[in-house]
Amino acid sequence: MDRILNIVAGGILLCLVAAIALTWMNNPYDARRTVLNERLAEAGPME
């Protein structure tokens, strides 16, 4: 069981790192990010 959890956790971390690296390297994702920011703004201020 521990082995499976480690593999799952590692996969999630890899996905997060890859997503962050992609958004940093090339930003065609800016449009998607602004849409998310607009939805967050509609939901309410984060303070």
C-alpha positions as CSV (number, residue, x, y, z in Angstrom):
1,M,0.0,0.0,0.0
2,D,2.8,2.5,0.9
3,R,4.4,1.8,-2.5
4,I,1.1,2.6,-4.3
5,L,0.7,5.8,-2.3
6,N,4.2,6.9,-3.1
7,I,3.7,6.3,-6.8
8,V,0.5,8.3,-6.8
9,A,2.0,11.2,-4.8
10,G,5.0,11.2,-7.1
11,G,2.8,11.3,-10.2
12,I,0.8,14.2,-8.8
13,L,4.0,16.1,-7.9
14,L,5.3,15.5,-11.5
15,C,2.1,16.8,-13.0
16,L,2.3,19.9,-10.9
17,V,5.9,20.6,-11.7
18,A,5.2,20.0,-15.4
19,A,2.3,22.4,-15.4
20,I,4.2,25.1,-13.6
21,A,7.2,24.7,-15.9
22,L,4.9,24.9,-19.0
23,T,3.2,28.1,-17.7
24,W,6.6,29.7,-17.0
25,M,8.3,28.7,-20.3
26,N,5.6,29.6,-22.8
27,N,2.5,31.5,-22.0
28,P,-0.2,30.6,-24.4
29,Y,-1.9,29.6,-21.2
30,D,-2.3,33.3,-20.2
31,A,-5.9,33.3,-21.7
32,R,-6.9,30.4,-19.6
33,R,-5.3,31.9,-16.5
34,T,-7.1,35.2,-17.0
35,V,-10.4,33.3,-17.3
36,L,-9.7,31.6,-14.0
37,N,-8.8,34.9,-12.4
38,E,-12.1,36.4,-13.6
39,R,-14.0,33.5,-12.1
40,L,-12.1,34.0,-8.8
41,A,-12.9,37.7,-8.9
42,E,-16.6,37.0,-9.4
43,A,-16.5,34.5,-6.5
44,G,-15.1,37.2,-4.2
45,P,-11.9,38.9,-3.1
46,M,-9.2,36.6,-1.7
47,E,-7.8,38.5,1.3
